[in-house]
């Protein structure tokens, strides 16, 4: 996955999480699920960036 696509996915998940948290609650299962996916995407992006720095 390209960094550009990864950043787009991160932004989409972030926006959806904020919207749902504001319309439901932060502990709603869907918000928690999106938050977990967002964490995975952020970790993937961080790993990608750190690999570029090492090279």
mmCIF entry with sequence, helices, sheets and N, C-alpha, C, O atoms, coordinates in Angstrom:
data_MODEL
# 
_entry.id   MODEL 
# 
_entity.id                         1 
_entity.type                       polymer 
_entity.pdbx_number_of_molecules   1 
# 
_entity_poly.entity_id                      1 
_entity_poly.type                           'polypeptide(L)' 
_entity_poly.nstd_linkage                   no 
_entity_poly.nstd_monomer                   no 
_entity_poly.pdbx_seq_one_letter_code       
;(UNK)(UNK)(UNK)(UNK)(UNK)(UNK)(UNK)(UNK)(UNK)(UNK)(UNK)(UNK)(UNK)(UNK)(UNK)(UNK)
(UNK)(UNK)(UNK)(UNK)(UNK)(UNK)(UNK)(UNK)(UNK)(UNK)(UNK)(UNK)(UNK)(UNK)(UNK)(UNK)
(UNK)(UNK)(UNK)(UNK)(UNK)(UNK)(UNK)(UNK)(UNK)(UNK)(UNK)(UNK)(UNK)(UNK)(UNK)(UNK)
(UNK)(UNK)(UNK)(UNK)(UNK)(UNK)(UNK)
;
_entity_poly.pdbx_seq_one_letter_code_can   XXXXXXXXXXXXXXXXXXXXXXXXXXXXXXXXXXXXXXXXXXXXXXXXXXXXXXX 
_entity_poly.pdbx_strand_id                 A 
# 
loop_
_entity_poly_seq.entity_id 
_entity_poly_seq.num 
_entity_poly_seq.mon_id 
_entity_poly_seq.hetero 
1 1  UNK n 
1 2  UNK n 
1 3  UNK n 
1 4  UNK n 
1 5  UNK n 
1 6  UNK n 
1 7  UNK n 
1 8  UNK n 
1 9  UNK n 
1 10 UNK n 
1 11 UNK n 
1 12 UNK n 
1 13 UNK n 
1 14 UNK n 
1 15 UNK n 
1 16 UNK n 
1 17 UNK n 
1 18 UNK n 
1 19 UNK n 
1 20 UNK n 
1 21 UNK n 
1 22 UNK n 
1 23 UNK n 
1 24 UNK n 
1 25 UNK n 
1 26 UNK n 
1 27 UNK n 
1 28 UNK n 
1 29 UNK n 
1 30 UNK n 
1 31 UNK n 
1 32 UNK n 
1 33 UNK n 
1 34 UNK n 
1 35 UNK n 
1 36 UNK n 
1 37 UNK n 
1 38 UNK n 
1 39 UNK n 
1 40 UNK n 
1 41 UNK n 
1 42 UNK n 
1 43 UNK n 
1 44 UNK n 
1 45 UNK n 
1 46 UNK n 
1 47 UNK n 
1 48 UNK n 
1 49 UNK n 
1 50 UNK n 
1 51 UNK n 
1 52 UNK n 
1 53 UNK n 
1 54 UNK n 
1 55 UNK n 
# 
_struct_asym.id          A 
_struct_asym.entity_id   1 
# 
loop_
_struct_conf.conf_type_id 
_struct_conf.id 
_struct_conf.pdbx_PDB_helix_id 
_struct_conf.beg_label_comp_id 
_struct_conf.beg_label_asym_id 
_struct_conf.beg_label_seq_id 
_struct_conf.pdbx_beg_PDB_ins_code 
_struct_conf.end_label_comp_id 
_struct_conf.end_label_asym_id 
_struct_conf.end_label_seq_id 
_struct_conf.pdbx_end_PDB_ins_code 
_struct_conf.beg_auth_comp_id 
_struct_conf.beg_auth_asym_id 
_struct_conf.beg_auth_seq_id 
_struct_conf.end_auth_comp_id 
_struct_conf.end_auth_asym_id 
_struct_conf.end_auth_seq_id 
_struct_conf.pdbx_PDB_helix_class 
_struct_conf.details 
_struct_conf.pdbx_PDB_helix_length 
HELX_P HELX_P1 AA1 UNK A 3  ? UNK A 23 ? UNK A 3  UNK A 23 1 ? 21 
HELX_P HELX_P2 AA2 UNK A 29 ? UNK A 54 ? UNK A 29 UNK A 54 1 ? 26 
# 
_struct_conf_type.id          HELX_P 
_struct_conf_type.criteria    ? 
_struct_conf_type.reference   ? 
# 
loop_
_atom_site.group_PDB 
_atom_site.id 
_atom_site.type_symbol 
_atom_site.label_atom_id 
_atom_site.label_alt_id 
_atom_site.label_comp_id 
_atom_site.label_asym_id 
_atom_site.label_entity_id 
_atom_site.label_seq_id 
_atom_site.pdbx_PDB_ins_code 
_atom_site.Cartn_x 
_atom_site.Cartn_y 
_atom_site.Cartn_z 
_atom_site.occupancy 
_atom_site.B_iso_or_equiv 
_atom_site.pdbx_formal_charge 
_atom_site.auth_seq_id 
_atom_site.auth_comp_id 
_atom_site.auth_asym_id 
_atom_site.auth_atom_id 
_atom_site.pdbx_PDB_model_num 
ATOM 1   N N  . UNK A 1 1  ? 0.853   -1.178 0.000  1.00 0.00 ? 1  UNK A N  1 
ATOM 2   C CA . UNK A 1 1  ? 0.000   0.000  0.000  1.00 0.00 ? 1  UNK A CA 1 
ATOM 3   C C  . UNK A 1 1  ? 0.896   1.237  0.000  1.00 0.00 ? 1  UNK A C  1 
ATOM 4   O O  . UNK A 1 1  ? 1.831   1.334  0.795  1.00 0.00 ? 1  UNK A O  1 
ATOM 5   N N  . UNK A 1 2  ? 0.610   2.164  -0.880 1.00 0.00 ? 2  UNK A N  1 
ATOM 6   C CA . UNK A 1 2  ? 1.411   3.378  -0.960 1.00 0.00 ? 2  UNK A CA 1 
ATOM 7   C C  . UNK A 1 2  ? 1.146   4.275  0.253  1.00 0.00 ? 2  UNK A C  1 
ATOM 8   O O  . UNK A 1 2  ? 0.103   4.186  0.901  1.00 0.00 ? 2  UNK A O  1 
ATOM 9   N N  . UNK A 1 3  ? 2.108   5.126  0.532  1.00 0.00 ? 3  UNK A N  1 
ATOM 10  C CA . UNK A 1 3  ? 1.955   6.051  1.653  1.00 0.00 ? 3  UNK A CA 1 
ATOM 11  C C  . UNK A 1 3  ? 0.770   6.983  1.434  1.00 0.00 ? 3  UNK A C  1 
ATOM 12  O O  . UNK A 1 3  ? 0.063   7.328  2.381  1.00 0.00 ? 3  UNK A O  1 
ATOM 13  N N  . UNK A 1 4  ? 0.557   7.386  0.201  1.00 0.00 ? 4  UNK A N  1 
ATOM 14  C CA . UNK A 1 4  ? -0.558  8.284  -0.103 1.00 0.00 ? 4  UNK A CA 1 
ATOM 15  C C  . UNK A 1 4  ? -1.896  7.613  0.217  1.00 0.00 ? 4  UNK A C  1 
ATOM 16  O O  . UNK A 1 4  ? -2.778  8.229  0.816  1.00 0.00 ? 4  UNK A O  1 
ATOM 17  N N  . UNK A 1 5  ? -2.041  6.348  -0.188 1.00 0.00 ? 5  UNK A N  1 
ATOM 18  C CA . UNK A 1 5  ? -3.262  5.590  0.084  1.00 0.00 ? 5  UNK A CA 1 
ATOM 19  C C  . UNK A 1 5  ? -3.416  5.378  1.591  1.00 0.00 ? 5  UNK A C  1 
ATOM 20  O O  . UNK A 1 5  ? -4.514  5.497  2.134  1.00 0.00 ? 5  UNK A O  1 
ATOM 21  N N  . UNK A 1 6  ? -2.322  5.068  2.247  1.00 0.00 ? 6  UNK A N  1 
ATOM 22  C CA . UNK A 1 6  ? -2.342  4.850  3.683  1.00 0.00 ? 6  UNK A CA 1 
ATOM 23  C C  . UNK A 1 6  ? -2.780  6.120  4.423  1.00 0.00 ? 6  UNK A C  1 
ATOM 24  O O  . UNK A 1 6  ? -3.584  6.054  5.353  1.00 0.00 ? 6  UNK A O  1 
ATOM 25  N N  . UNK A 1 7  ? -2.254  7.262  4.011  1.00 0.00 ? 7  UNK A N  1 
ATOM 26  C CA . UNK A 1 7  ? -2.656  8.528  4.636  1.00 0.00 ? 7  UNK A CA 1 
ATOM 27  C C  . UNK A 1 7  ? -4.125  8.829  4.376  1.00 0.00 ? 7  UNK A C  1 
ATOM 28  O O  . UNK A 1 7  ? -4.810  9.352  5.254  1.00 0.00 ? 7  UNK A O  1 
ATOM 29  N N  . UNK A 1 8  ? -4.614  8.513  3.198  1.00 0.00 ? 8  UNK A N  1 
ATOM 30  C CA . UNK A 1 8  ? -6.030  8.723  2.884  1.00 0.00 ? 8  UNK A CA 1 
ATOM 31  C C  . UNK A 1 8  ? -6.905  7.838  3.778  1.00 0.00 ? 8  UNK A C  1 
ATOM 32  O O  . UNK A 1 8  ? -7.913  8.294  4.318  1.00 0.00 ? 8  UNK A O  1 
ATOM 33  N N  . UNK A 1 9  ? -6.512  6.578  3.929  1.00 0.00 ? 9  UNK A N  1 
ATOM 34  C CA . UNK A 1 9  ? -7.264  5.659  4.797  1.00 0.00 ? 9  UNK A CA 1 
ATOM 35  C C  . UNK A 1 9  ? -7.243  6.129  6.250  1.00 0.00 ? 9  UNK A C  1 
ATOM 36  O O  . UNK A 1 9  ? -8.255  6.048  6.947  1.00 0.00 ? 9  UNK A O  1 
ATOM 37  N N  . UNK A 1 10 ? -6.101  6.615  6.700  1.00 0.00 ? 10 UNK A N  1 
ATOM 38  C CA . UNK A 1 10 ? -5.985  7.126  8.068  1.00 0.00 ? 10 UNK A CA 1 
ATOM 39  C C  . UNK A 1 10 ? -6.951  8.284  8.270  1.00 0.00 ? 10 UNK A C  1 
ATOM 40  O O  . UNK A 1 10 ? -7.678  8.325  9.263  1.00 0.00 ? 10 UNK A O  1 
ATOM 41  N N  . UNK A 1 11 ? -6.960  9.221  7.335  1.00 0.00 ? 11 UNK A N  1 
ATOM 42  C CA . UNK A 1 11 ? -7.831  10.387 7.458  1.00 0.00 ? 11 UNK A CA 1 
ATOM 43  C C  . UNK A 1 11 ? -9.305  9.986  7.432  1.00 0.00 ? 11 UNK A C  1 
ATOM 44  O O  . UNK A 1 11 ? -10.104 10.517 8.203  1.00 0.00 ? 11 UNK A O  1 
ATOM 45  N N  . UNK A 1 12 ? -9.669  9.057  6.553  1.00 0.00 ? 12 UNK A N  1 
ATOM 46  C CA . UNK A 1 12 ? -11.063 8.610  6.479  1.00 0.00 ? 12 UNK A CA 1 
ATOM 47  C C  . UNK A 1 12 ? -11.503 7.931  7.775  1.00 0.00 ? 12 UNK A C  1 
ATOM 48  O O  . UNK A 1 12 ? -12.608 8.178  8.259  1.00 0.00 ? 12 UNK A O  1 
ATOM 49  N N  . UNK A 1 13 ? -10.651 7.084  8.335  1.00 0.00 ? 13 UNK A N  1 
ATOM 50  C CA . UNK A 1 13 ? -10.981 6.414  9.591  1.00 0.00 ? 13 UNK A CA 1 
ATOM 51  C C  . UNK A 1 13 ? -11.077 7.420  10.739 1.00 0.00 ? 13 UNK A C  1 
ATOM 52  O O  . UNK A 1 13 ? -11.959 7.313  11.590 1.00 0.00 ? 13 UNK A O  1 
ATOM 53  N N  . UNK A 1 14 ? -10.173 8.387  10.758 1.00 0.00 ? 14 UNK A N  1 
ATOM 54  C CA . UNK A 1 14 ? -10.185 9.410  11.806 1.00 0.00 ? 14 UNK A CA 1 
ATOM 55  C C  . UNK A 1 14 ? -11.481 10.218 11.753 1.00 0.00 ? 14 UNK A C  1 
ATOM 56  O O  . UNK A 1 14 ? -12.132 10.439 12.774 1.00 0.00 ? 14 UNK A O  1 
ATOM 57  N N  . UNK A 1 15 ? -11.840 10.650 10.554 1.00 0.00 ? 15 UNK A N  1 
ATOM 58  C CA . UNK A 1 15 ? -13.067 11.444 10.411 1.00 0.00 ? 15 UNK A CA 1 
ATOM 59  C C  . UNK A 1 15 ? -14.307 10.636 10.799 1.00 0.00 ? 15 UNK A C  1 
ATOM 60  O O  . UNK A 1 15 ? -15.204 11.152 11.466 1.00 0.00 ? 15 UNK A O  1 
ATOM 61  N N  . UNK A 1 16 ? -14.355 9.376  10.383 1.00 0.00 ? 16 UNK A N  1 
ATOM 62  C CA . UNK A 1 16 ? -15.503 8.533  10.710 1.00 0.00 ? 16 UNK A CA 1 
ATOM 63  C C  . UNK A 1 16 ? -15.579 8.284  12.217 1.00 0.00 ? 16 UNK A C  1 
ATOM 64  O O  . UNK A 1 16 ? -16.664 8.296  12.798 1.00 0.00 ? 16 UNK A O  1 
ATOM 65  N N  . UNK A 1 17 ? -14.437 8.062  12.841 1.00 0.00 ? 17 UNK A N  1 
ATOM 66  C CA . UNK A 1 17 ? -14.422 7.823  14.276 1.00 0.00 ? 17 UNK A CA 1 
ATOM 67  C C  . UNK A 1 17 ? -14.929 9.052  15.034 1.00 0.00 ? 17 UNK A C  1 
ATOM 68  O O  . UNK A 1 17 ? -15.726 8.921  15.963 1.00 0.00 ? 17 UNK A O  1 
ATOM 69  N N  . UNK A 1 18 ? -14.478 10.229 14.648 1.00 0.00 ? 18 UNK A N  1 
ATOM 70  C CA . UNK A 1 18 ? -14.916 11.462 15.298 1.00 0.00 ? 18 UNK A CA 1 
ATOM 71  C C  . UNK A 1 18 ? -16.412 11.660 15.107 1.00 0.00 ? 18 UNK A C  1 
ATOM 72  O O  . UNK A 1 18 ? -17.126 11.986 16.055 1.00 0.00 ? 18 UNK A O  1 
ATOM 73  N N  . UNK A 1 19 ? -16.882 11.465 13.886 1.00 0.00 ? 19 UNK A N  1 
ATOM 74  C CA . UNK A 1 19 ? -18.313 11.640 13.604 1.00 0.00 ? 19 UNK A CA 1 
ATOM 75  C C  . UNK A 1 19 ? -19.159 10.681 14.445 1.00 0.00 ? 19 UNK A C  1 
ATOM 76  O O  . UNK A 1 19 ? -20.123 11.092 15.090 1.00 0.00 ? 19 UNK A O  1 
ATOM 77  N N  . UNK A 1 20 ? -18.786 9.402  14.431 1.00 0.00 ? 20 UNK A N  1 
ATOM 78  C CA . UNK A 1 20 ? -19.566 8.415  15.176 1.00 0.00 ? 20 UNK A CA 1 
ATOM 79  C C  . UNK A 1 20 ? -19.492 8.635  16.683 1.00 0.00 ? 20 UNK A C  1 
ATOM 80  O O  . UNK A 1 20 ? -20.483 8.455  17.391 1.00 0.00 ? 20 UNK A O  1 
ATOM 81  N N  . UNK A 1 21 ? -18.326 9.023  17.167 1.00 0.00 ? 21 UNK A N  1 
ATOM 82  C CA . UNK A 1 21 ? -18.181 9.276  18.602 1.00 0.00 ? 21 UNK A CA 1 
ATOM 83  C C  . UNK A 1 21 ? -19.056 10.453 19.025 1.00 0.00 ? 21 UNK A C  1 
ATOM 84  O O  . UNK A 1 21 ? -19.597 10.462 20.131 1.00 0.00 ? 21 UNK A O  1 
ATOM 85  N N  . UNK A 1 22 ? -19.194 11.436 18.152 1.00 0.00 ? 22 UNK A N  1 
ATOM 86  C CA . UNK A 1 22 ? -20.037 12.595 18.472 1.00 0.00 ? 22 UNK A CA 1 
ATOM 87  C C  . UNK A 1 22 ? -21.520 12.277 18.372 1.00 0.00 ? 22 UNK A C  1 
ATOM 88  O O  . UNK A 1 22 ? -22.337 12.918 19.034 1.00 0.00 ? 22 UNK A O  1 
ATOM 89  N N  . UNK A 1 23 ? -21.876 11.294 17.552 1.00 0.00 ? 23 UNK A N  1 
ATOM 90  C CA . UNK A 1 23 ? -23.298 10.961 17.403 1.00 0.00 ? 23 UNK A CA 1 
ATOM 91  C C  . UNK A 1 23 ? -23.728 9.795  18.290 1.00 0.00 ? 23 UNK A C  1 
ATOM 92  O O  . UNK A 1 23 ? -24.920 9.618  18.539 1.00 0.00 ? 23 UNK A O  1 
ATOM 93  N N  . UNK A 1 24 ? -22.776 9.002  18.768 1.00 0.00 ? 24 UNK A N  1 
ATOM 94  C CA . UNK A 1 24 ? -23.104 7.892  19.674 1.00 0.00 ? 24 UNK A CA 1 
ATOM 95  C C  . UNK A 1 24 ? -22.344 8.119  20.977 1.00 0.00 ? 24 UNK A C  1 
ATOM 96  O O  . UNK A 1 24 ? -22.734 8.957  21.790 1.00 0.00 ? 24 UNK A O  1 
ATOM 97  N N  . UNK A 1 25 ? -21.275 7.382  21.171 1.00 0.00 ? 25 UNK A N  1 
ATOM 98  C CA . UNK A 1 25 ? -20.407 7.573  22.333 1.00 0.00 ? 25 UNK A CA 1 
ATOM 99  C C  . UNK A 1 25 ? -19.027 7.010  22.004 1.00 0.00 ? 25 UNK A C  1 
ATOM 100 O O  . UNK A 1 25 ? -18.870 6.234  21.061 1.00 0.00 ? 25 UNK A O  1 
ATOM 101 N N  . UNK A 1 26 ? -18.037 7.407  22.788 1.00 0.00 ? 26 UNK A N  1 
ATOM 102 C CA . UNK A 1 26 ? -16.685 6.911  22.551 1.00 0.00 ? 26 UNK A CA 1 
ATOM 103 C C  . UNK A 1 26 ? -16.557 5.414  22.835 1.00 0.00 ? 26 UNK A C  1 
ATOM 104 O O  . UNK A 1 26 ? -15.643 4.761  22.330 1.00 0.00 ? 26 UNK A O  1 
ATOM 105 N N  . UNK A 1 27 ? -17.457 4.880  23.629 1.00 0.00 ? 27 UNK A N  1 
ATOM 106 C CA . UNK A 1 27 ? -17.383 3.458  23.971 1.00 0.00 ? 27 UNK A CA 1 
ATOM 107 C C  . UNK A 1 27 ? -18.292 2.585  23.111 1.00 0.00 ? 27 UNK A C  1 
ATOM 108 O O  . UNK A 1 27 ? -18.380 1.377  23.333 1.00 0.00 ? 27 UNK A O  1 
ATOM 109 N N  . UNK A 1 28 ? -18.965 3.181  22.137 1.00 0.00 ? 28 UNK A N  1 
ATOM 110 C CA . UNK A 1 28 ? -19.828 2.419  21.237 1.00 0.00 ? 28 UNK A CA 1 
ATOM 111 C C  . UNK A 1 28 ? -18.956 1.409  20.476 1.00 0.00 ? 28 UNK A C  1 
ATOM 112 O O  . UNK A 1 28 ? -17.865 1.762  20.030 1.00 0.00 ? 28 UNK A O  1 
ATOM 113 N N  . UNK A 1 29 ? -19.414 0.175  20.323 1.00 0.00 ? 29 UNK A N  1 
ATOM 114 C CA . UNK A 1 29 ? -18.608 -0.858 19.663 1.00 0.00 ? 29 UNK A CA 1 
ATOM 115 C C  . UNK A 1 29 ? -18.086 -0.470 18.270 1.00 0.00 ? 29 UNK A C  1 
ATOM 116 O O  . UNK A 1 29 ? -16.965 -0.828 17.909 1.00 0.00 ? 29 UNK A O  1 
ATOM 117 N N  . UNK A 1 30 ? -18.881 0.247  17.506 1.00 0.00 ? 30 UNK A N  1 
ATOM 118 C CA . UNK A 1 30 ? -18.424 0.659  16.181 1.00 0.00 ? 30 UNK A CA 1 
ATOM 119 C C  . UNK A 1 30 ? -17.282 1.662  16.272 1.00 0.00 ? 30 UNK A C  1 
ATOM 120 O O  . UNK A 1 30 ? -16.337 1.601  15.486 1.00 0.00 ? 30 UNK A O  1 
ATOM 121 N N  . UNK A 1 31 ? -17.364 2.572  17.214 1.00 0.00 ? 31 UNK A N  1 
ATOM 122 C CA . UNK A 1 31 ? -16.295 3.557  17.416 1.00 0.00 ? 31 UNK A CA 1 
ATOM 123 C C  . UNK A 1 31 ? -15.019 2.853  17.867 1.00 0.00 ? 31 UNK A C  1 
ATOM 124 O O  . UNK A 1 31 ? -13.927 3.174  17.398 1.00 0.00 ? 31 UNK A O  1 
ATOM 125 N N  . UNK A 1 32 ? -15.161 1.911  18.763 1.00 0.00 ? 32 UNK A N  1 
ATOM 126 C CA . UNK A 1 32 ? -14.000 1.148  19.243 1.00 0.00 ? 32 UNK A CA 1 
ATOM 127 C C  . UNK A 1 32 ? -13.370 0.370  18.093 1.00 0.00 ? 32 UNK A C  1 
ATOM 128 O O  . UNK A 1 32 ? -12.146 0.315  17.980 1.00 0.00 ? 32 UNK A O  1 
ATOM 129 N N  . UNK A 1 33 ? -14.194 -0.228 17.243 1.00 0.00 ? 33 UNK A N  1 
ATOM 130 C CA . UNK A 1 33 ? -13.695 -0.988 16.095 1.00 0.00 ? 33 UNK A CA 1 
ATOM 131 C C  . UNK A 1 33 ? -12.927 -0.077 15.127 1.00 0.00 ? 33 UNK A C  1 
ATOM 132 O O  . UNK A 1 33 ? -11.837 -0.427 14.674 1.00 0.00 ? 33 UNK A O  1 
ATOM 133 N N  . UNK A 1 34 ? -13.487 1.065  14.822 1.00 0.00 ? 34 UNK A N  1 
ATOM 134 C CA . UNK A 1 34 ? -12.811 2.001  13.907 1.00 0.00 ? 34 UNK A CA 1 
ATOM 135 C C  . UNK A 1 34 ? -11.524 2.521  14.549 1.00 0.00 ? 34 UNK A C  1 
ATOM 136 O O  . UNK A 1 34 ? -10.512 2.682  13.868 1.00 0.00 ? 34 UNK A O  1 
ATOM 137 N N  . UNK A 1 35 ? -11.561 2.782  15.839 1.00 0.00 ? 35 UNK A N  1 
ATOM 138 C CA . UNK A 1 35 ? -10.370 3.242  16.543 1.00 0.00 ? 35 UNK A CA 1 
ATOM 139 C C  . UNK A 1 35 ? -9.252  2.198  16.473 1.00 0.00 ? 35 UNK A C  1 
ATOM 140 O O  . UNK A 1 35 ? -8.084  2.540  16.291 1.00 0.00 ? 35 UNK A O  1 
ATOM 141 N N  . UNK A 1 36 ? -9.620  0.940  16.618 1.00 0.00 ? 36 UNK A N  1 
ATOM 142 C CA . UNK A 1 36 ? -8.643  -0.145 16.529 1.00 0.00 ? 36 UNK A CA 1 
ATOM 143 C C  . UNK A 1 36 ? -8.043  -0.204 15.128 1.00 0.00 ? 36 UNK A C  1 
ATOM 144 O O  . UNK A 1 36 ? -6.831  -0.361 14.978 1.00 0.00 ? 36 UNK A O  1 
ATOM 145 N N  . UNK A 1 37 ? -8.879  -0.080 14.109 1.00 0.00 ? 37 UNK A N  1 
ATOM 146 C CA . UNK A 1 37 ? -8.387  -0.086 12.723 1.00 0.00 ? 37 UNK A CA 1 
ATOM 147 C C  . UNK A 1 37 ? -7.500  1.122  12.465 1.00 0.00 ? 37 UNK A C  1 
ATOM 148 O O  . UNK A 1 37 ? -6.488  1.017  11.772 1.00 0.00 ? 37 UNK A O  1 
ATOM 149 N N  . UNK A 1 38 ? -7.878  2.271  13.021 1.00 0.00 ? 38 UNK A N  1 
ATOM 150 C CA . UNK A 1 38 ? -7.065  3.475  12.877 1.00 0.00 ? 38 UNK A CA 1 
ATOM 151 C C  . UNK A 1 38 ? -5.696  3.269  13.516 1.00 0.00 ? 38 UNK A C  1 
ATOM 152 O O  . UNK A 1 38 ? -4.680  3.656  12.939 1.00 0.00 ? 38 UNK A O  1 
ATOM 153 N N  . UNK A 1 39 ? -5.659  2.673  14.687 1.00 0.00 ? 39 UNK A N  1 
ATOM 154 C CA . UNK A 1 39 ? -4.382  2.378  15.345 1.00 0.00 ? 39 UNK A CA 1 
ATOM 155 C C  . UNK A 1 39 ? -3.496  1.503  14.467 1.00 0.00 ? 39 UNK A C  1 
ATOM 156 O O  . UNK A 1 39 ? -2.295  1.747  14.351 1.00 0.00 ? 39 UNK A O  1 
ATOM 157 N N  . UNK A 1 40 ? -4.084  0.490  13.853 1.00 0.00 ? 40 UNK A N  1 
ATOM 158 C CA . UNK A 1 40 ? -3.314  -0.392 12.970 1.00 0.00 ? 40 UNK A CA 1 
ATOM 159 C C  . UNK A 1 40 ? -2.759  0.365  11.769 1.00 0.00 ? 40 UNK A C  1 
ATOM 160 O O  . UNK A 1 40 ? -1.609  0.167  11.378 1.00 0.00 ? 40 UNK A O  1 
ATOM 161 N N  . UNK A 1 41 ? -3.582  1.230  11.189 1.00 0.00 ? 41 UNK A N  1 
ATOM 162 C CA . UNK A 1 41 ? -3.121  2.028  10.049 1.00 0.00 ? 41 UNK A CA 1 
ATOM 163 C C  . UNK A 1 41 ? -1.993  2.979  10.461 1.00 0.00 ? 41 UNK A C  1 
ATOM 164 O O  . UNK A 1 41 ? -1.012  3.140  9.736  1.00 0.00 ? 41 UNK A O  1 
ATOM 165 N N  . UNK A 1 42 ? -2.144  3.603  11.624 1.00 0.00 ? 42 UNK A N  1 
ATOM 166 C CA . UNK A 1 42 ? -1.104  4.512  12.109 1.00 0.00 ? 42 UNK A CA 1 
ATOM 167 C C  . UNK A 1 42 ? 0.203   3.768  12.383 1.00 0.00 ? 42 UNK A C  1 
ATOM 168 O O  . UNK A 1 42 ? 1.284   4.271  12.078 1.00 0.00 ? 42 UNK A O  1 
ATOM 169 N N  . UNK A 1 43 ? 0.099   2.583  12.953 1.00 0.00 ? 43 UNK A N  1 
ATOM 170 C CA . UNK A 1 43 ? 1.296   1.776  13.197 1.00 0.00 ? 43 UNK A CA 1 
ATOM 171 C C  . UNK A 1 43 ? 1.971   1.386  11.888 1.00 0.00 ? 43 UNK A C  1 
ATOM 172 O O  . UNK A 1 43 ? 3.198   1.392  11.784 1.00 0.00 ? 43 UNK A O  1 
ATOM 173 N N  . UNK A 1 44 ? 1.166   1.050  10.900 1.00 0.00 ? 44 UNK A N  1 
ATOM 174 C CA . UNK A 1 44 ? 1.695   0.686  9.584  1.00 0.00 ? 44 UNK A CA 1 
ATOM 175 C C  . UNK A 1 44 ? 2.412   1.880  8.944  1.00 0.00 ? 44 UNK A C  1 
ATOM 176 O O  . UNK A 1 44 ? 3.485   1.733  8.359  1.00 0.00 ? 44 UNK A O  1 
ATOM 177 N N  . UNK A 1 45 ? 1.806   3.053  9.065  1.00 0.00 ? 45 UNK A N  1 
ATOM 178 C CA . UNK A 1 45 ? 2.422   4.261  8.512  1.00 0.00 ? 45 UNK A CA 1 
ATOM 179 C C  . UNK A 1 45 ? 3.723   4.595  9.243  1.00 0.00 ? 45 UNK A C  1 
ATOM 180 O O  . UNK A 1 45 ? 4.721   4.944  8.613  1.00 0.00 ? 45 UNK A O  1 
ATOM 181 N N  . UNK A 1 46 ? 3.707   4.488  10.556 1.00 0.00 ? 46 UNK A N  1 
ATOM 182 C CA . UNK A 1 46 ? 4.918   4.760  11.330 1.00 0.00 ? 46 UNK A CA 1 
ATOM 183 C C  . UNK A 1 46 ? 6.044   3.797  10.950 1.00 0.00 ? 46 UNK A C  1 
ATOM 184 O O  . UNK A 1 46 ? 7.201   4.196  10.822 1.00 0.00 ? 46 UNK A O  1 
ATOM 185 N N  . UNK A 1 47 ? 5.692   2.547  10.774 1.00 0.00 ? 47 UNK A N  1 
ATOM 186 C CA . UNK A 1 47 ? 6.696   1.553  10.373 1.00 0.00 ? 47 UNK A CA 1 
ATOM 187 C C  . UNK A 1 47 ? 7.247   1.890  8.991  1.00 0.00 ? 47 UNK A C  1 
ATOM 188 O O  . UNK A 1 47 ? 8.452   1.792  8.758  1.00 0.00 ? 47 UNK A O  1 
ATOM 189 N N  . UNK A 1 48 ? 6.378   2.281  8.090  1.00 0.00 ? 48 UNK A N  1 
ATOM 190 C CA . UNK A 1 48 ? 6.800   2.652  6.746  1.00 0.00 ? 48 UNK A CA 1 
ATOM 191 C C  . UNK A 1 48 ? 7.760   3.843  6.789  1.00 0.00 ? 48 UNK A C  1 
ATOM 192 O O  . UNK A 1 48 ? 8.778   3.851  6.096  1.00 0.00 ? 48 UNK A O  1 
ATOM 193 N N  . UNK A 1 49 ? 7.438   4.832  7.593  1.00 0.00 ? 49 UNK A N  1 
ATOM 194 C CA . UNK A 1 49 ? 8.301   6.019  7.707  1.00 0.00 ? 49 UNK A CA 1 
ATOM 195 C C  . UNK A 1 49 ? 9.640   5.672  8.338  1.00 0.00 ? 49 UNK A C  1 
ATOM 196 O O  . UNK A 1 49 ? 10.679  6.164  7.897  1.00 0.00 ? 49 UNK A O  1 
ATOM 197 N N  . UNK A 1 50 ? 9.625   4.844  9.348  1.00 0.00 ? 50 UNK A N  1 
ATOM 198 C CA . UNK A 1 50 ? 10.886  4.500  10.018 1.00 0.00 ? 50 UNK A CA 1 
ATOM 199 C C  . UNK A 1 50 ? 11.783  3.675  9.118  1.00 0.00 ? 50 UNK A C  1 
ATOM 200 O O  . UNK A 1 50 ? 13.007  3.766  9.215  1.00 0.00 ? 50 UNK A O  1 
ATOM 201 N N  . UNK A 1 51 ? 11.196  2.871  8.243  1.00 0.00 ? 51 UNK A N  1 
ATOM 202 C CA . UNK A 1 51 ? 12.003  2.099  7.289  1.00 0.00 ? 51 UNK A CA 1 
ATOM 203 C C  . UNK A 1 51 ? 12.675  3.026  6.277  1.00 0.00 ? 51 UNK A C  1 
ATOM 204 O O  . UNK A 1 51 ? 13.793  2.759  5.837  1.00 0.00 ? 51 UNK A O  1 
ATOM 205 N N  . UNK A 1 52 ? 12.000  4.104  5.910  1.00 0.00 ? 52 UNK A N  1 
ATOM 206 C CA . UNK A 1 52 ? 12.596  5.068  4.978  1.00 0.00 ? 52 UNK A CA 1 
ATOM 207 C C  . UNK A 1 52 ? 13.765  5.795  5.625  1.00 0.00 ? 52 UNK A C  1 
ATOM 208 O O  . UNK A 1 52 ? 14.763  6.088  4.967  1.00 0.00 ? 52 UNK A O  1 
ATOM 209 N N  . UNK A 1 53 ? 13.640  6.085  6.913  1.00 0.00 ? 53 UNK A N  1 
ATOM 210 C CA . UNK A 1 53 ? 14.713  6.801  7.628  1.00 0.00 ? 53 UNK A CA 1 
ATOM 211 C C  . UNK A 1 53 ? 15.945  5.904  7.756  1.00 0.00 ? 53 UNK A C  1 
ATOM 212 O O  . UNK A 1 53 ? 17.074  6.376  7.622  1.00 0.00 ? 53 UNK A O  1 
ATOM 213 N N  . UNK A 1 54 ? 15.733  4.630  8.011  1.00 0.00 ? 54 UNK A N  1 
ATOM 214 C CA . UNK A 1 54 ? 16.837  3.694  8.207  1.00 0.00 ? 54 UNK A CA 1 
ATOM 215 C C  . UNK A 1 54 ? 17.604  3.476  6.896  1.00 0.00 ? 54 UNK A C  1 
ATOM 216 O O  . UNK A 1 54 ? 18.826  3.323  6.911  1.00 0.00 ? 54 UNK A O  1 
ATOM 217 N N  . UNK A 1 55 ? 16.899  3.463  5.782  1.00 0.00 ? 55 UNK A N  1 
ATOM 218 C CA . UNK A 1 55 ? 17.550  3.216  4.484  1.00 0.00 ? 55 UNK A CA 1 
ATOM 219 C C  . UNK A 1 55 ? 18.351  4.359  4.060  1.00 0.00 ? 55 UNK A C  1 
ATOM 220 O O  . UNK A 1 55 ? 18.965  4.322  2.994  1.00 0.00 ? 55 UNK A O  1 
# 
